[in-house]
C-alpha cells in the first residue's frame, strides 16, 4: 500500500500538481487525484502536498439526520444561553432592587393584602346582588316581564363578579408563588455572595 502511495505521489509531483486529494471509497479502495469528483465530495478527503505530507483533512458531508441533530443541539444551546442571560438580568434586578429579604417579604405581603381587599369588596358586592335577587324573586308584581329582565340583569352581574373574584384569586396565587420564588432566589444569591461565589 505504501509503495502504491509513493508511486502515485511521484507521478503526481512530476506532473507539477501542488496538491493531491486522497480518499477511501465505500469499498475501502484508496484513490488519489488532483481534483475531487462530485460523487466523492460527500466522503472525507485528505489534501496532500507534493511531498505527500498531509496539509488538510476535509471532513465528509453530513447527513440530513446529522445536520438536524446539530441544529437541535445549537438551538438548545441558544435557548440555554438566553435563559441564563435572562436569569442573570433578573438576579441583578432582585439584588439591586431589594435591600434585604425582609423588603421582598414586605412587598409580597402588601400585594397579597391588596388582592385580599379586592376580593373582600367584590364579595360584598356579590352579597348585595344576592339580597337584591332574593327581594326581586319574592316580590309580587304586575309587570312580570320587567321583573324577569331585572332578575336576569342581577344574575348576569352576579356571574360577572364571580368571574372577577376567580380571576383575582388566580392572580393572587400567581403573585404568591412568584414572590416566594423570588424570595428563595434572593436568599440563594445572598448565600452565594456570602461564600464568595
SVG drawing of the C-alpha trace seen along z (x, -y; Angstrom):
<svg xmlns="http://www.w3.org/2000/svg" viewBox="-100 -49 109 52">
<polyline fill="none" stroke="black" stroke-width="0.4" points="0.0,0.0 2.8,-2.4 4.5,-1.6 1.4,-2.5 1.0,-5.7 4.6,-6.6 4.4,-5.8 1.2,-7.9 2.9,-10.8 5.9,-10.6 3.8,-10.6 1.7,-13.4 4.6,-15.5 6.4,-15.2 3.3,-16.5 3.6,-19.8 0.5,-19.5 0.8,-21.4 -1.9,-19.4 -3.3,-16.0 -6.6,-14.6 -6.7,-11.2 -9.9,-9.4 -11.2,-6.0 -14.4,-4.9 -17.2,-2.8 -15.4,0.4 -12.2,-0.6 -10.3,-1.4 -7.8,-4.3 -7.8,-6.9 -5.6,-9.9 -6.4,-12.7 -5.6,-16.4 -9.4,-17.2 -12.3,-15.8 -15.0,-14.1 -18.5,-15.3 -19.6,-11.9 -16.6,-12.0 -17.4,-15.3 -19.6,-13.5 -16.7,-11.5 -13.8,-12.5 -10.8,-13.6 -7.1,-14.3 -5.3,-17.0 -1.6,-16.2 1.2,-18.5 3.6,-17.5 5.8,-15.6 2.9,-13.5 2.5,-15.4 -1.0,-15.9 -2.0,-19.5 -5.7,-19.4 -8.5,-17.0 -11.8,-17.8 -14.5,-16.2 -17.2,-14.2 -20.5,-15.9 -23.0,-15.5 -26.2,-13.5 -29.6,-15.2 -30.0,-13.5 -26.6,-14.7 -27.4,-18.2 -30.8,-18.1 -29.2,-16.8 -26.6,-19.5 -29.3,-22.2 -31.2,-20.9 -28.1,-21.0 -27.3,-24.5 -30.9,-25.6 -30.8,-24.0 -27.5,-25.8 -29.0,-29.1 -32.1,-28.6 -30.0,-27.8 -27.7,-30.8 -30.8,-33.0 -32.3,-31.5 -29.1,-32.1 -28.9,-35.7 -32.5,-36.4 -31.8,-34.8 -28.6,-36.9 -30.6,-40.0 -33.4,-39.1 -30.8,-38.3 -29.3,-41.8 -32.8,-43.3 -33.6,-41.4 -30.2,-42.2 -30.3,-45.9 -34.0,-46.5 -34.3,-44.9 -32.1,-45.8 -32.8,-42.5 -35.1,-39.6 -37.5,-41.4 -38.1,-44.1 -39.1,-41.4 -41.3,-39.7 -43.0,-43.1 -43.7,-43.6 -45.3,-40.1 -47.5,-40.8 -48.6,-44.2 -49.6,-42.7 -51.5,-39.9 -53.2,-42.3 -54.3,-44.4 -55.7,-41.2 -57.5,-40.2 -59.1,-43.6 -60.3,-43.4 -61.8,-40.0 -63.5,-41.3 -65.1,-44.3 -66.3,-42.0 -67.8,-39.6 -69.7,-42.5 -71.0,-43.5 -72.0,-39.8 -73.9,-39.8 -75.7,-42.9 -76.7,-41.4 -77.8,-38.2 -80.0,-40.2 -81.5,-42.2 -82.1,-39.0 -83.9,-37.4 -86.1,-40.5 -86.9,-40.6 -87.8,-37.0 -90.1,-37.2 -91.8,-40.4 -95.2,-40.2 -95.5,-42.4 -98.0,-43.4 -95.1,-43.6 -93.6,-40.1 -91.6,-40.8 -89.9,-43.8 -89.2,-41.7 -87.7,-38.8 -85.4,-41.4 -84.3,-42.7 -83.6,-39.2 -81.6,-38.3 -79.6,-41.5 -78.8,-40.8 -77.9,-37.2 -75.6,-38.5 -74.0,-40.9 -73.5,-38.1 -71.8,-35.9 -69.6,-38.8 -68.5,-39.4 -67.9,-35.7 -65.6,-35.6 -63.7,-38.7 -63.3,-37.1 -62.0,-33.9 -59.5,-35.9 -58.2,-37.9 -57.8,-34.7 -55.7,-33.3 -53.6,-36.5 -53.1,-36.3 -51.9,-32.7 -49.6,-33.6 -48.2,-36.6 -47.8,-34.5 -45.9,-31.8 -43.8,-34.2 -42.8,-36.3 -42.0,-33.2 -39.8,-32.1 -38.1,-35.5 -37.5,-35.3 -35.9,-31.8 -33.7,-33.1 -32.7,-36.2 -31.7,-34.0 -29.7,-31.8 -27.9,-34.9 -27.2,-36.2 -25.7,-32.9 -23.7,-32.6 -22.2,-36.1 -21.5,-35.3 -19.3,-32.4 -17.7,-34.4 -19.5,-32.9"/>
</svg>
